[in-house]
């Protein structure tokens, strides 16, 4: 995708909330593009700030006709449901968007450009359908090239899926840039790719190519003389469904350091397994031991996701986990990213020889 700035309307019909609209939330918080409206008839008339608690006065509207008054040039599918299919009731909205000559960006496993109706109409109207989860055709096999990087490679890992690995990586990238470092971000999921404009949809890549694709992205950024590269994590290493993706990320990025992401109220792997999460000291050892043959990366700090706790409860959990692990611990959204960065910056300086 080009670096051109766009005016984006997000489709989140009936699903616009922190839990169901993960893609919408990430794009609103971090995208360089301007979000001009959100479509959700159940919240029409409100602002994004009123629904999410951030996002300012961006309006929520009932449909494409109302959205067009805000002059978007892109419709972005704002959810990433399990299975990745386009809700049947959304077909008419997507069709209306193409009729209105909006490009459509989608992170679904369902590819809009493979749908004969959408593809034909897009061709007639001269608009682009960007299926973010479609992997590139020339996939590569990993070879451990990321063992040799100028940049410090930081991989966000988790105790479970969907605990804030992308958010943590983007927060740290922002802080590194503020401090004058050239900081890269490797997007490995649909939301990260929509924000960054490039990346690899790792869950759409055959297993043999997962490490190679991550390696390729890391080495591209290293060749751009980045000082520090933040790699978006996926899943968790012993997750019964997503563990292989996590391993592919680890072997592909060959990280110098880990940032562990955790939701303290989470008791079991989600979404499909009623299996208790391992205790955090074991989680730390699992990540560190598994990569000890290579760079022997350590967990430098812990990023918490405490959205479902009161400020007092969150502060208590931060203190408890910090004492348990002996590692700097904070919720970067609630309490800022400085504490995490203070654990990372000395490692960047050491890697760069400063």
Secondary structure by P-SEA (a helix, b strand, c coil): ccccccbbbbbbcccccccccaaaaaaaaccccccccccccccccccccccccccccccccccccccccccccbbbbccccccccccccaaaaaaaaaaabbbbbbcccccccccaaaaaaaaaabbbbbcccccccbbbbbcccccccccbbbbbbcccccccaaaaaaaaaaaaaaaccbbbbbbccaaaaaaaccccccccccccaaaaaaaaaaaaaaaacccbbbbbbcccccccccaaaaaaaaaaacccbbbbbbcccccccccccccccccaaaaaaaaaaaacccccccccbbbbbcccccaaaaaaaaaaaaaaccccccccccccaaaaaaacaaaaaaaacc
